[in-house]
């Protein structure tokens, strides 16, 4: 009998966790790209930041997801530490709203939510409607899980062994806090643990004082997860936000723990229902913490900055800076991180492209060697980004997210190819020119510099297209591809004209001159690949495919959008 009750209890908790996951994933799929923008605009003052954190977390039902997005914005420098801490105070209050709602008996709504969610999910033609269906199904699962928990705990109330065990565990408030913190850390959800505590309190498995202590532990555990996840990062400054969030929880628990007995008596007198009393204490605790800390946030931020300064030692350039594994559970944030790392990889490629021409023109052997070594950084970043995207796509992505993942992989592959051309072709041509003491004619050098400048400008334009999806900029880039092809032919004609004139510099550097033009044009072709998915999404790629993409396998790959699971 005891084992069956335990299995039913575990099944109810698992169903509750899955329901919360369904709601979170549904909201992120429906509104994910806009949530980061909303957070970024909540910077007027700490009170608007608090309100934004509250509302967003009430929608997501995950302070962890809000914390990850806030931490990412803080790392970008978009959000300073004070409003970021205010957002987290609001996020902590936001998690209490669904607990308040579910403290009422609304389990009868579960079948209705299942039916509505299934219909919307099955007949929905867009990713938005399917995501709304997931949200409805997730809410239904939460209500059903609560019903299962209450039905499971009711008959177990008569089991003396169960009462003795829970009585021994929950007799000590400190032990209750530790147990609940460990459960919350394992479940990654304070909402689930608080709902479980409400069920235990409703069935009178735990005393009111023990229920409040368990709630304190759930609040502590929810602050431990982000700190552990940020601990793997090298820069101590990245831990300021989770440490600040943990700090206010610890202070609140230290203040509240000695007062649990009188608080439990007063709340029980005001609210006889143990489940509702537990939910109300959960909200009051977080509201009190917000009121206590919203004023002195400047001092907290100053302290965190002093204790956790920014890392000043130089980093290994080949180590990813933005590929945070903790963000993989939030696909829009993970894709934004991958895009940022891709831009960082692109910056390295741009430096290689700029410096290799300097090495060629000025016969700088050391610079050519430095450029060649930089290709190792590009290769390692490429592998890291592809591995990160692979981890992300293990979970289901909607069509838009799947397409963005493919765009990122495509651009990193093309950047890696550009690095290879610079390393294995242009750097070797620079070394060859230096060894043989060749010099370009004045006109030839000017032509190569001008051609190289246009390629670099196209690379800068490609970065903008990659981040914004600007259709007009994508059109201009492909027009530049056609113009550059004509410029290559014209430069080659002028070089042959100098050969016919018998210029000695042109005779010596014929092979070098033409090879450099050819390699720069190949680089430009890889740069232009970023325009294809943008124009395809706008319905403009097919008319250009015969002219621009026949020899571009990446563009052909992207022409097949990923299937939404």
Secondary structure as the mmCIF struct_conf table of DSSP 4:
data_model
#
loop_
_struct_conf.conf_type_id
_struct_conf.id
_struct_conf.beg_label_comp_id
_struct_conf.beg_label_asym_id
_struct_conf.beg_label_seq_id
_struct_conf.end_label_comp_id
_struct_conf.end_label_asym_id
_struct_conf.end_label_seq_id
HELX_RH_AL_P HELX_RH_AL_P1 UNK A 2 UNK A 41
BEND BEND1 UNK A 44 UNK A 44
HELX_RH_AL_P HELX_RH_AL_P2 UNK A 46 UNK A 60
TURN_TY1_P TURN_TY1_P1 UNK A 61 UNK A 61
HELX_RH_AL_P HELX_RH_AL_P3 UNK A 63 UNK A 76
TURN_TY1_P TURN_TY1_P2 UNK A 77 UNK A 77
BEND BEND2 UNK A 78 UNK A 79
HELX_RH_AL_P HELX_RH_AL_P4 UNK A 81 UNK A 102
TURN_TY1_P TURN_TY1_P3 UNK A 103 UNK A 103
BEND BEND3 UNK A 104 UNK A 104
TURN_TY1_P TURN_TY1_P4 UNK A 107 UNK A 108
HELX_RH_AL_P HELX_RH_AL_P5 UNK A 109 UNK A 123
BEND BEND4 UNK A 126 UNK A 126
HELX_RH_AL_P HELX_RH_AL_P6 UNK A 127 UNK A 156
TURN_TY1_P TURN_TY1_P5 UNK A 157 UNK A 158
HELX_RH_AL_P HELX_RH_AL_P7 UNK A 160 UNK A 170
BEND BEND5 UNK A 171 UNK A 172
HELX_RH_AL_P HELX_RH_AL_P8 UNK A 173 UNK A 187
TURN_TY1_P TURN_TY1_P6 UNK A 188 UNK A 188
HELX_RH_AL_P HELX_RH_AL_P9 UNK A 190 UNK A 202
TURN_TY1_P TURN_TY1_P7 UNK A 203 UNK A 204
BEND BEND6 UNK A 205 UNK A 206
HELX_RH_AL_P HELX_RH_AL_P10 UNK A 208 UNK A 230
TURN_TY1_P TURN_TY1_P8 UNK A 231 UNK A 232
BEND BEND7 UNK A 233 UNK A 234
HELX_RH_3T_P HELX_RH_3T_P1 UNK A 236 UNK A 239
HELX_RH_AL_P HELX_RH_AL_P11 UNK A 240 UNK A 257
TURN_TY1_P TURN_TY1_P9 UNK A 258 UNK A 259
HELX_RH_AL_P HELX_RH_AL_P12 UNK A 260 UNK A 270
HELX_RH_AL_P HELX_RH_AL_P13 UNK A 274 UNK A 293
BEND BEND8 UNK A 294 UNK A 295
TURN_TY1_P TURN_TY1_P10 UNK A 296 UNK A 296
HELX_RH_AL_P HELX_RH_AL_P14 UNK A 297 UNK A 307
BEND BEND9 UNK A 308 UNK A 308
HELX_LH_PP_P HELX_LH_PP_P1 UNK A 309 UNK A 311
BEND BEND10 UNK A 313 UNK A 313
HELX_LH_PP_P HELX_LH_PP_P2 UNK A 314 UNK A 316
TURN_TY1_P TURN_TY1_P11 UNK A 317 UNK A 318
BEND BEND11 UNK A 319 UNK A 319
BEND BEND12 UNK A 321 UNK A 322
HELX_RH_3T_P HELX_RH_3T_P2 UNK A 325 UNK A 329
BEND BEND13 UNK A 330 UNK A 330
HELX_RH_AL_P HELX_RH_AL_P15 UNK A 331 UNK A 362
TURN_TY1_P TURN_TY1_P12 UNK A 363 UNK A 363
HELX_RH_AL_P HELX_RH_AL_P16 UNK A 365 UNK A 392
TURN_TY1_P TURN_TY1_P13 UNK A 393 UNK A 394
BEND BEND14 UNK A 395 UNK A 395
HELX_RH_AL_P HELX_RH_AL_P17 UNK A 399 UNK A 421
HELX_RH_PI_P HELX_RH_PI_P1 UNK A 422 UNK A 426
HELX_RH_AL_P HELX_RH_AL_P18 UNK A 427 UNK A 435
TURN_TY1_P TURN_TY1_P14 UNK A 436 UNK A 437
HELX_RH_AL_P HELX_RH_AL_P19 UNK A 442 UNK A 468
HELX_RH_AL_P HELX_RH_AL_P20 UNK A 471 UNK A 500
TURN_TY1_P TURN_TY1_P15 UNK A 501 UNK A 502
HELX_RH_AL_P HELX_RH_AL_P21 UNK A 504 UNK A 508
TURN_TY1_P TURN_TY1_P16 UNK A 509 UNK A 509
HELX_RH_AL_P HELX_RH_AL_P22 UNK A 510 UNK A 537
TURN_TY1_P TURN_TY1_P17 UNK A 538 UNK A 539
HELX_RH_AL_P HELX_RH_AL_P23 UNK A 541 UNK A 548
BEND BEND15 UNK A 549 UNK A 549
TURN_TY1_P TURN_TY1_P18 UNK A 550 UNK A 551
HELX_RH_AL_P HELX_RH_AL_P24 UNK A 553 UNK A 558
TURN_TY1_P TURN_TY1_P19 UNK A 559 UNK A 559
BEND BEND16 UNK A 560 UNK A 560
HELX_LH_PP_P HELX_LH_PP_P3 UNK A 561 UNK A 564
#
